[in-house]
Amino acid sequence: EFHNDTKELLKEMIATISLSNGDDSGVRPPGELQQRTCHPSAGPLLVQMLRILSYLDAKSKQSKKSADKAEVDGTVDRRLGIIPKDPRYTQGSNAENLVHRLICWDASVEVTGGAGEGEGSGGTAKQVYAGDIIYGLSGEPRGSILLEAIFRCCPDSFHDALCTAGGFYDEETLREYINHGVSNFVVQALLNTVRSQQQTARMVKCLCGIVEDGSILRVKGADASADSGDADNDDSTQQRAKHRMGVIWRAFEMCATNGSSQDQEQLVHALMRGYAAVCGSSKNNTEEVDDSKRKKRSKSKGLPVNECIPLLLGLSPNEVEDESARLSLDAAGARALYHIFHFNQRLRSDWVSGLVKVYSQGDLAKIANDGLGSRCIMDGLLDGPAKSAASKLLLPKLSERIPFLSAERVGHHVVIKLFRALPMDEKAGLSAVLSQSLNRLGSNAMGRSVMVSCAVKEYLEGEQTWKDAVSKQEEKNNWLDEILGEGDADKGKPGKEKKRKRKRHNNE
């Protein structure tokens, strides 16, 4: 009875807040309800109301098994910027009715737009009010949060219709959204919630032109050189000051999650050409370039990977000489690099080898011992699909710093993951290096954890004892990966296959 009473009370609250008075027919023009979405108190209330309705609708539609799976999939990682996934409402639910009233959406009009069609040819000409309301909400601090919640909670078909009606598939409109100080967060939420490969392809097509001109990229030193230019360059300086690295990070995340290899390649090359445009414009303020043909050729190809990596991370090689000094990495750039390491092998190989070549042993040790650098860069190398090649490149580069990292709070995690990613022959070399620093490893809990994980004491007892210990650890790690569902892409999802086999056996 309490559950039923709560449902009725919730319906009354929705009718009161949305000013519907029980009348669900037709589409009303924008009015007081749309003003409430931007109110300091009413706006957050509407956001929470939408999430509650989405949760109740998703909870009633899914079974216990799918609910458990949703809880497992809701991984949260602060370093990588992964937030919990909001439940999605279904068509015909109370949440959908609330969303339609908030943005004056006409459900009787089908919003469609083929690939390459923009705002005018998609659905804004048919949706009388929705396009303007989406555009207006995206520029308001509270209204943009409501629009982000709609993108996260809406079903797949409505997500695509929102992108079409709001003009997000049009390059010029998307550029305007990105350049705005508030609307760019709506674009980030959109990229984070893209539902299909077709959507990804359409977004990449619009983003490439925006990334290529370098207007949203951040480069250390470029702003200072731009400020020292003439007064005639004020417009370009202001445009260059609008850094939107969060959009870059979310775009690479979108391509790594839902994009094809072609989408990934287009975005990577657009980034390289964008950095070439930024560096070329900053150099033009201080020096003249005589060979114009060579300059155009370099811009078409973009900067080499070895030059793009320091710009993306905001960390020049040998920039920090003091070992005790803390690194100042660009968080969005580090997260973008993490997703590049998960791209197609042909695309990521140059970035993996380039990172190891660009930075010295001391720089890599500082990155491994930094919270953000360890999670985004080292884990991207050693936990992702590039771990086999990356571990072989990192071991000789970090060999002299491994005892130091093994006794550090952050660095010892990198040493353990490096050991797990190496082949058996290379693991023996790492254990041999650690066996020469037993006093340092035994001085704290981190070092002792490395001794156990890397079988250092077993290595001193003999080759066969060490191999047996390593084999047991690998079996244990593989078993845990199957339980947690990790490594599905490389191992064909063994955990799910075992569940199917058990069910067939029980049915028989």
N, C-alpha and C positions, 0 to 999 in steps of 0.2 A: 504493500500500500504506500509505503514511503517513497518507493521508486516511482510509482505512477503519479503520486502527488508532486514529486519533483519535476517530472516531465511537463505536467500541466502548468506548474509555476514558471518553468523555463519558457514555455510557449507564450505565456502572458507577458513575461519580461521582454521577449523578443518583439512581440507586437507593440508593446509600449515604447521601447527604445527606437524601433524602426518606424514609428508613426504610421503603421499600417491600419490599425483599428479593425483588424480582421478582414480587410479587403485586400486580396491577393491578385486581383484582376488588373491587367494592363501595366504599363510602365509609366511611372510618374516622373515628371521633370525634376531636375535637381532643386533642392530646397534646404530646409532646416536640417534634415538628416545628414546631408553631405557636409554641412558646416560643423556638425557635431563630430565628424570623423577627424577633424583637425583641432578639436578642443583639447586642452591639456588634461582634462579629467575624462571626458566622454570617449576620446580616441583610444586610450589604453583599455577602457572597459569594453569597447567593441572588439578589440583584438582578442582579449581573453574570452569574450563570449563566442567568437568564431572558433577559437581553439577548443573550448569546452564542447561545442556542438559537433565539431569534427571528431573529437575523441569519442563522444557517445555514439555517433553514427558508425565509426570504425569498429568500436567495441561490440556493437550489436550485430554487425554484419560478418565478422570474422570468427573462425573457430578458435578453440584453445590452442591448437597447434600453430596456426598462423599468428596468434597473439604472442606466443613464446618466441617465434622466429622474428617478429617485429622488435621484441625487446632485445634480442641478440644483435640484430642489425643496427640498433641505435647506438653505435659506438661514438664516444665523445673523446676528442683529442684536442686539447687547448693549443698545443704547439702547432698543429697542422690546420687549425681553424675549423675542425669538424664539430658541428653542433648536433644535438639530438634531432632526429627526424620527427616532424609533426605528423600525426595521423591525417589521412586524407578522407574527406567526406565523399559521398556518392551522389549521383544525380537524383533529384527529387527529395533530398533531405532538407531538414530545417536549416542546416548550414548553407546549403546552396540558395535557399530562398533569401536568407539574410544577405549573402553576397550580392545577389541580383538586385536587391533593394538599395544596397550601399552604392553600387556603381551604375544604377539605372539600366541594368542589362535586360534586353529584350530576348527572352528565351525562344520566342517563335522565329527569330531571324537566325539563320545558320551563317556563322562567320567562317569563311574559307578563304584561303589565299594560296596559290601555287608557289613553287619555289621561285624566288626572285621577285615576287610581288610585294609591294610596299604598303604603306599605310593607306594611300588613297584607293588602290586596287583591291585591298583585302576586305576589311569589313567596316571601317569607320564610316563609310558612306551609308551603310545600312543601319548600323547601330547609331541611333540619333544622338544619344548623350554619353554613352560609355567611353568613347575615345577621349573626349574632352575631360571627363572626370578622372580617368586614369592619368592623363597628362597633368592635371591639377594636383591630384593626390601625391604623385611622385615628387613634387617640389616642396611639399609641406613636411616638417619634421615628424608630426604625429601621423599624418595621412600616409606618408611613405612606409611607416612601420606596419600600418594596416594593409597596405598593398603587398608588402613582403609576406605577411601572414597569409594573404590570399594565394600568392604564388606557391607557398609551401603546403597549403592544405587542400588546394583544388585538385580535381581529377585531371587525368592526362589530356583529355579532349579540350577541357576548358582552359588549361594552361596554354595550349597552342592558340586558342581563340583570343585569349588575353594579349598574347604577344602580337597577334595580327591587328587587333583593334587598337592597341596602344601605340602602334607604329614601331615596335622594337625590331621588326624585320627590315626596316628602312634605314639605310646607312646614315643619312643626314639627321633623321630624328634620333637614332641611337647615339650619334655623336653629341647631340644636344643634351640627351639624358646623361651621358658620361661626363660632360664638362660641367654639369651643375653640381653644386656642393652637396646636395641632398639626394638628387635623383640617381647619382652613381651607385648608391647603396641598394637601390631597387634593382639596378642592372646586375649587381653582384648576386642578389638573391635569385634573380631570374636565371643567371648562369649556373648557380649552385643547384637549381631544381629542374634543369632541363630533363625532359622525360624520354626522348627518343634520339636515335641517330640522325633522323631527318631534321629535327629541330637543331641539333648541333651543327649540321652542315649549313643551315640557313644563317645561324648566328655567326659562324666562322666567316662566312662570305661577307657579312657586314663588318665584322671586327677587323679583318685583315687591313682594309684601307685606313682604319683609324689607328691601328698599331704601327703601320708602315711609316706614317709621317712623323712618328716620335713625339707627338704632342702630349701623350699621357705617360711617357716614360720618365723615370727619375735617374739622373746621372750626376754623380758627385763631380763638382768642378764646372759643370756646364752652366749652372745658374750663376756662379760667380763671374764667369767670362761673359755671360749674357748681360749681367748688370753693368759691366764695364764698357759696354758698347755705346753707340750714339743714341741720342734721344729719338731718332727715327725708328728705332727698333722696339719702342715701348709696347706695341701691340703684340709682337712676337714674344717678347719677354713675359708679358702677362699670360699669354697662351701657354708658354712653356712651364710656367709656375703651377699649372693645374695638373699635378701628378695624380695618376689614377692607377697605381700599382696593384691595388686590390682587384680591379677589373682584370688586369693581366693574370693575376694568380687564379682567379675564378675561371677565366677562359681556359687556362691550361688544365685546371681540374676538370672542367667540362669535357675537354678533348680526351683526357686520360680515362674518364669514366664512361662516356657515351660516344666518343668520336671515333671515326675510322682513321686508318693510317694516312689517308689523303688529307683529312681535316688537320691532323697533327702536323703534317709536313707544311701545310699552308701557314699555320699559325707560327711555327718555329721560324720559317723563312721571313714571315712578316716581322717578327721580333728582331731578327738579325738586320733587316733593312731599316727598321725603326731606329735601332742604335746607330747605324751608319748615318742616318739623317741627323740625329742629335749630335753626334760627334763631329760630323761635317759642318753643321751650322755653328757649333761652338768654336771650331778651329777658324772659321771664316772671320770671326771677330778679331782675331789676333794676327792672322797671317793670310797671305794670298796664295791661291792655288792656280798655277799656270796651265797645267794639263787638264783641261775640262773633260776631255774624253775619258781619261783614266778615272776621274772623279765620278762620272756617270756610271761607268762600268762597276766601280766598287759599290755604289749605292744599289745597283740592281741586284748584285749578289749579296750584299749586306756584309757586316763585319764578320770576321772569322769567329768560330766558337770560343777560341782561347781568349779573345778580347771581349766577348759578350758576357762570359761568366763573371769576371770581376765587376762589371757594370750592373749585372742583375743582382748580385749579392751585396753590392755597395762596399766591397772589401778589396782593396788593391793588394797585390802580392807584397809581402814583407812590410805591410803598413803598420802593424803593431809589433814593436820590438820588445817591449816589456812583457815578460811571461805572465806577470800578475795582473796585467791590464785586461779589462773585459772587452770582448768583441762587440762591435755595433753593427750587426748584420741587418740588412733590409728584410724584415719579416715576410713581406709579400713576395719578394724576389726569391727568398729561400724556399718558400712553399711552392712557388712556380717551378723551381728547379727540382724539387721532390717529384712533382708530377711528370716533368720531362724525363726523369730516370725511369718512369713507368711507361714510356712511349714504345712504339715499335722499335725492334732491335736496331734496324738500319738508322733510325733517327737518334736514338739515345747513345749509341756507341761513341760518337765524337764528343758528346758532352761528358760522358763518364771518364774517358781518357783525358779530355781537356782539363777537367777539374784537378786531376792528379798531377798533370804536367804544369799547370799554371802556378799552383801554390807549393811553397817549400815544405820541408818537413815540419818546421816550427808552426807554419800557418795551419797545416792539416791537424797538428796536435791541438792547437787552440780551438779549431772548429769542433774536433772530437770531444773536447772538454767543455764546450759551451752548450747550454741547454737547448737553445734554438738550433744551433748548428748540428748538434748530435742527432736531434730528432728529425730534422728536415733533410739534412744533407747526408750524414753518415747512415742513417736508417734507410734513406732512399736508395743508397748504394748497396747496403748489406742485407736489407730485408726484402728488396724488390727483385724483379726479374733479372737485373744486371749484377746480382751478387757474385756469381761465379767469376766474371771478368773483373769486377771491381775489387774483390778480395785479393786477387793475385797482384793487382796494381798497388794496392794500399800496403800490403805486407812489407815489401822492401823499402817503401817510403817511410813507414812509421816504425820500423824495427828498433831503432835506437830510442824511441820515445814510448814504446809499449810498457816497460816497467813503470815509468812515471804515470801513464794513463791508468794502469791497473790498480793503482792505489788512490785514484780520484773518484769522487762521488758520481760524476757524470761519465768520465772517461772509461771507467771499468766496464760499463755496459757496451761500449764500442768494441773493446777487446774481446769480450765474450761473443758478440755477434760476428766479429771478424773470424774467430776460431771456428764457429759453426759453419760459416760460409766457405771456408777453405776446403780443398780436397785433402785426402788423408796424408799425402806426402808433405804438403805445406803445413798441415796442422802439427806435424812432428817438429818442424822448424820453429813454429811459434812456441810450442812447449819447451823447446830447448832454450830459447831466449828467456823465457820466464823462469826456468829452473836456475838461472844464474843470479836471480834477485829474490831469493827466498826470504831473506831478512826483511826486505822492504814489503813484500807481499804479505807476510805474516804480521805486519805492524798494525793493520786495521781490518775491519770487517769487509771492506771492498776488495782488498788484496786477497783475503782468504776465500772470498767468493770466486775470484778469478782462478785461484789454485784448484778449486774443486771443479769448476766448469771446464777448465783446460787440462785437467788430469796431470798436473805438474808433478805431484809426488809419485804417481804411477809411472811417469816417464823415467824418473830416477831409479825405479825398481827394475825396469827391463822393458824391452820392446813389446813382448807379447802381453804383459800386464797392462801396458798403456793402451794397446789396441783393443783389448777386451773392455777396458773402462770407457774408451771413446765409443765403441759400438753400442754399449749399454745406454750411453747418453743419447746417441742418435735415435735409438729405438724409443726412448722415453720422449724425446722431442717430437718425433713423428707421431707418436700416439697422442700427445697433447694437441698437435696441429689438427689431427683428425677429429678430436673431441670438440675443439673450438671452431672447426670449419675453415681453418686457414690453409693456404696453398691449394685452393680448389682449381685455380687457373692452370697450375703446373701439373696437378696430379689427377685431374678429371673428377674433382669433387668426391673423394673417396667416402667421406662421412655420409653423404646423402645416399650413395650407392649401397652402403652397408645397411642403412635403414630400410631401403626398398627390399633387400634380400631377406631381412628379418621378417618383414611384413608378409612376403610371399610364403615364407616357410611356415609362419603361424596360420596363414589361411589354408595351407595344404593340410 
